[in-house]
Amino acid sequence: MQKIDVLIQEADKNLTICNACRYCEGFCPVFPAMERRQSFGAADINYLANLCHNCSECYYACQYAPPHEFRVNIPQSLAKIRKASYQHYAWPGPFARLFNNNGLVASLALGLGASVILLLFIALNGGLGQLFSGQHGGDFYAFFPHNTLVLAFGSVFLFAMLALLMGFLNFWRDSGEKLRDLGNLSAWRQAWSDALSLRHLHGQEDRGCTYPDDNHSHWRPEGSPVFMSHAETPGDSK
């Protein structure tokens, strides 16, 4: 992963050009929010990056996109920042480095966690001899008590929820908003409406995203409820 300072500098250049041009005004929530700013600090860019849905319409509409010498590529630039922001706001802080190898870490954590839980249950229930003795009559809960399972997996769930909450609060604090603004019911209604309808994946005039090329398609909004996929940003192959 590129250093966050380099990514911020690149995004600042691209957004400054966009803010002067404003051809893409109204394409998505990024541009109205961008136009409220005359300069872009790291917190502003992190915020704008997490507003971007990577529909890529602005890339194909942009007169300064490659091969122009300015090489403006807002979707690609904000996608890099968005990925880096997940690491930046991760809680607890020492876990942030794990984002660099999250696939390997997740596999190891799952394997080790399952092994530790299994060995713990074996130790608490008389060891391997008891496991193969048949005295429990094939009753799963005789060997793995329900309340113990709830405690083990419930603790993991609560820790995950706490980590997400702390990461969100770190992000919210950097965005410059106040905690009391979280009580804005109108904003919550709008956010849920946009999220559940995938409004910003439908493109201008409900034509769909320009994905995976410059042709409009409803592939992403129709496919998103079924599965999650990594969407390559335009210009990745250049």
Secondary structure, 3 states (H helix, E strand, C coil): CCCHHHHHHHHHHHHHHHHHHCCCCCCCCHHHHHHCCCCCCHHHHHHHHCCCCCCCHHHHHCCCCCCCCCCCCHHHHHHHHHHHHHHHCCCCHHHHHHHHHHHHHHHHHHHHHHHHHHHHHHHHCCHHHHHCCCCCCCCHHHHCCHHHHHHHHHHHHHHHHHHHHHHHHHHHHHCCCCHHHHHCHHHHHHHHHHHHHCHHHCCHHHCCEECCCCCEECHHHHHCCCCCCCCCCCCCCC
